[in-house]
Amino acid sequence: MKRRKAERGQPRVLRVAEEPLEVVPFVSAAPGSQGIIYGGLPIYPGEMQGLPEEVKVLIVASDLQGVALSDNGDYSDLLVGEKLAATLEGLLLRHMPDVRPDQVLVCLCGDLYGDTAVRGSSGDPLPVWRAFRRRFGTVFGVNGNHDLLTSEGEAELASTPGMHLFTEPAVLHHENMLIAGLGGVTGRAGRPNRTPEKEYLERLEWLLQRGPALLLLHQSPDLPGAELPGHAGIRERLEAGPEVLVCSGHVHWDQPLAELDNGVQLLNTDGRVLVFTAASLC
């Protein structure tokens, strides 16, 4: 594949490591909510070009549906996303001590709540947002279909500097980079964070027409040629749109990165965390 040259404000992934830098242990409800299972949330480093000069590190994560384990292996009272934020802070201090917290951009692509009783349970992701904002400069994100913020929680996110939840489709500037967000999934109206398919795809087209550099979704497109699951309509809109870096989750891919013929890059972070450091323009 020919490597494209990225302009400032148009990020492109150069590489994602094959082995994780660290794995965060957690516990979650087993399939069928019959007991529990132990898992590990892998953190993969990568390299990206085209980030604004003010952004030295980009962190992308989604589908953090579990409860963290303490150092002695017991259940903790933290969601795995809260433990992840602390772990990432430690990793950056150890490996990139010159990077300031305000130079880190975090993108959360939904489904940040989990418990040990019900598989796929829904609940309040606010503690995860708070944990990331305490440690890093800016946190953008979208709701997944299992995120149930209270009205007070939404108000807190809306009023806190450095945090932005895309409750409605929108495009915002961050350090000379356009970031768009569209949360939830396609589905029957009336259920939390679900939008009828036609309306969802119209919203997606509206966002793409505004030329964002970074697009945050919860629901992933499919890629049939690579046997990667997702939504065909989302892929079709992306194939017809401008070049953009798409971050999403909801369904798991065996690989974190794929690319469409028109140069659109697709990052899937279901059950994984990607930490990109900025590279010089090629």
C-alpha positions in Angstrom: 0.0 0.0 0.0 1.4 3.4 -1.0 1.9 5.6 2.1 0.0 8.9 1.8 1.4 12.1 3.1 -0.7 13.7 5.8 -1.2 17.4 6.2 -1.3 19.1 9.6 -4.8 18.6 10.9 -5.4 15.4 8.9 -4.0 12.5 10.9 -3.0 9.2 9.3 -1.9 6.1 11.1 1.6 4.9 10.2 1.7 1.8 12.3 0.1 -0.1 15.2 2.3 -2.5 17.2 1.5 -6.2 17.0 2.2 -6.7 20.7 0.6 -4.7 23.6 2.6 -2.5 25.8 0.6 -3.5 28.8 -2.6 -5.4 29.6 -5.2 -4.1 32.2 -6.9 -7.1 34.0 -10.6 -6.9 34.6 -13.6 -9.1 35.3 -17.0 -9.1 33.6 -20.2 -11.1 33.4 -19.9 -14.3 31.4 -22.1 -15.0 28.3 -25.6 -15.6 29.3 -24.8 -13.8 32.6 -23.9 -17.2 34.0 -21.0 -16.4 36.4 -18.0 -14.2 35.6 -15.0 -14.3 33.2 -11.6 -12.7 33.7 -10.1 -10.7 30.8 -7.4 -8.4 29.9 -7.6 -5.0 28.1 -4.6 -4.7 25.8 -2.9 -1.3 25.2 -1.2 -1.1 21.8 1.3 1.7 21.0 1.3 3.2 17.5 2.6 6.1 15.4 0.6 8.8 13.6 1.5 11.6 11.3 -0.5 14.8 10.6 -1.5 15.5 14.2 -1.6 19.2 15.2 1.7 20.4 16.8 -0.1 20.8 20.1 -1.2 17.2 20.2 1.7 14.8 21.0 -0.4 11.8 22.0 -3.8 10.5 20.8 -5.5 7.9 22.9 -8.5 6.0 21.4 -10.6 3.5 23.4 -14.1 2.0 23.5 -16.1 -1.0 24.8 -14.6 -1.0 28.3 -17.3 -3.2 29.7 -15.9 -4.6 32.9 -14.8 -4.0 36.5 -11.1 -3.5 37.3 -9.1 -5.9 39.4 -7.0 -4.6 42.2 -3.3 -5.5 42.5 -4.0 -8.5 44.7 -6.6 -9.9 42.2 -9.7 -8.9 44.1 -12.6 -7.0 42.5 -12.2 -3.3 42.8 -14.8 -0.6 43.0 -13.6 0.9 39.7 -14.8 0.4 36.2 -12.0 -0.9 34.0 -12.0 2.4 32.2 -11.1 4.2 35.4 -8.2 1.9 36.0 -7.2 2.3 32.4 -6.9 6.1 32.8 -4.5 5.6 35.7 -2.5 3.0 33.9 -2.1 5.2 30.8 -0.9 8.1 33.0 1.8 5.8 34.4 2.8 4.6 31.0 3.2 8.1 29.6 5.2 9.2 32.6 7.5 6.2 32.2 7.9 6.2 28.4 7.3 9.8 27.4 8.1 12.0 30.4 8.4 15.1 28.3 4.7 15.0 27.2 2.5 17.3 29.2 -1.0 16.2 30.1 -2.4 19.1 28.1 -0.7 17.7 25.0 -2.8 14.4 25.2 -6.1 14.1 23.3 -8.4 11.2 24.4 -11.2 9.9 22.2 -13.8 7.6 23.8 -16.0 5.7 21.4 -18.7 4.5 23.8 -19.8 1.6 26.0 -17.7 2.5 29.0 -19.9 0.8 31.6 -19.9 -2.8 32.8 -20.6 -4.9 35.8 -20.2 -8.5 36.9 -23.9 -9.5 37.1 -25.4 -8.9 33.7 -23.6 -9.4 30.3 -24.1 -6.3 28.2 -25.6 -4.3 31.1 -26.2 -0.5 30.7 -25.2 2.1 33.2 -23.5 5.4 33.9 -20.1 6.0 32.2 -19.4 9.3 33.9 -16.7 8.0 36.3 -14.6 7.0 33.3 -14.9 10.4 31.7 -13.9 12.0 35.0 -10.9 9.7 35.4 -9.5 10.6 32.0 -10.2 14.3 32.4 -8.3 14.4 35.7 -5.2 13.0 34.0 -5.2 14.4 30.5 -5.8 17.6 28.6 -8.9 17.0 26.4 -11.5 14.2 26.2 -13.9 13.9 23.3 -16.3 11.1 22.9 -19.7 9.6 21.9 -22.2 7.4 23.7 -22.4 3.7 23.0 -25.7 1.8 23.1 -25.0 0.8 26.8 -24.1 4.2 28.1 -26.8 5.8 30.2 -25.7 9.2 31.4 -28.1 11.1 33.7 -29.2 14.6 32.8 -26.9 15.9 35.6 -24.0 13.9 34.1 -24.6 15.3 30.7 -24.7 18.8 32.2 -21.4 18.2 33.9 -19.7 17.1 30.7 -21.1 20.1 28.9 -19.9 22.6 31.5 -16.5 21.1 32.2 -13.6 22.6 30.2 -11.7 20.0 28.2 -14.5 17.5 27.9 -17.0 17.2 25.1 -19.6 14.5 24.6 -21.3 14.5 21.1 -24.9 14.2 22.3 -25.9 15.3 18.8 -23.9 15.0 15.5 -21.5 17.9 15.3 -18.1 19.1 14.1 -15.8 20.9 16.5 -12.3 22.4 16.2 -9.5 21.2 18.4 -6.0 22.7 17.8 -6.7 23.3 14.1 -8.2 19.8 13.6 -11.9 19.2 12.8 -13.3 16.4 15.0 -16.8 15.0 14.3 -18.9 12.7 16.5 -22.0 10.6 16.0 -23.0 8.4 18.9 -25.2 5.4 19.4 -26.2 2.7 16.9 -28.9 2.1 14.3 -32.0 0.7 15.7 -35.6 1.2 16.8 -36.4 4.7 18.0 -37.4 4.9 21.6 -34.6 2.8 22.9 -31.5 4.5 24.5 -28.9 5.7 22.0 -30.6 4.2 19.0 -31.5 6.0 15.8 -33.5 4.7 12.8 -31.1 3.6 10.1 -32.1 6.1 7.5 -31.8 9.0 9.9 -28.5 7.7 11.3 -27.0 7.5 7.8 -28.3 11.0 6.9 -26.6 12.3 10.0 -23.4 10.6 9.0 -23.5 12.1 5.5 -24.1 15.5 6.9 -21.0 15.2 9.1 -18.8 13.9 6.2 -19.9 16.8 4.0 -18.2 19.1 6.6 -14.8 17.5 6.0 -13.7 16.4 9.5 -10.2 15.1 9.9 -11.3 12.7 12.7 -14.7 11.0 13.0 -15.8 9.3 16.3 -18.5 6.7 16.0 -19.6 3.9 18.3 -20.9 1.7 15.5 -18.3 0.3 13.1 -18.6 0.0 9.4 -18.1 -3.5 7.9 -15.3 -4.5 5.5 -16.5 -7.7 3.7 -13.2 -8.2 1.8 -11.3 -8.5 5.1 -14.1 -10.4 6.9 -14.5 -7.5 9.4 -18.1 -7.2 10.7 -20.1 -4.0 11.0 -22.7 -1.9 9.2 -22.6 -1.9 5.4 -24.4 1.4 5.1 -21.8 3.2 7.2 -19.0 1.7 5.0 -20.9 2.8 1.8 -21.2 6.4 3.1 -17.5 6.5 4.0 -16.5 5.1 0.6 -18.4 8.0 -1.1 -17.0 10.6 1.3 -13.7 12.5 1.8 -10.6 11.1 3.4 -11.0 10.9 7.2 -9.7 8.9 10.1 -12.6 6.9 11.7 -12.5 5.6 15.2 -15.3 3.2 16.3 -16.1 0.0 18.2 -19.3 -1.9 19.1 -18.2 -5.1 17.2 -14.8 -6.7 17.5 -12.3 -6.9 14.7 -9.3 -9.3 14.7 -7.2 -6.3 13.6 -7.3 -2.7 14.8 -6.6 -0.9 11.5 -8.1 -1.2 7.9 -8.3 1.2 5.0 -10.8 1.8 2.2 -9.9 2.4 -1.4 -10.4 6.2 -1.1 -7.9 6.5 1.7 -10.3 6.5 4.6 -8.6 4.8 7.6 -10.7 2.7 10.0 -9.6 2.2 13.6 -11.6 -0.4 15.6 -11.0 -0.2 19.4 -13.6 -2.7 20.6 -11.9 -4.2 23.7 -8.5 -2.6 22.9 -6.7 0.7 23.5 -4.6 2.5 21.0 -2.0 5.0 22.0 -0.5 7.0 19.1 2.5 9.3 19.4 3.0 12.0 16.8 5.5 11.5 14.1 7.1 14.2 11.9 5.5 14.7 8.5 7.0 12.5 5.8 
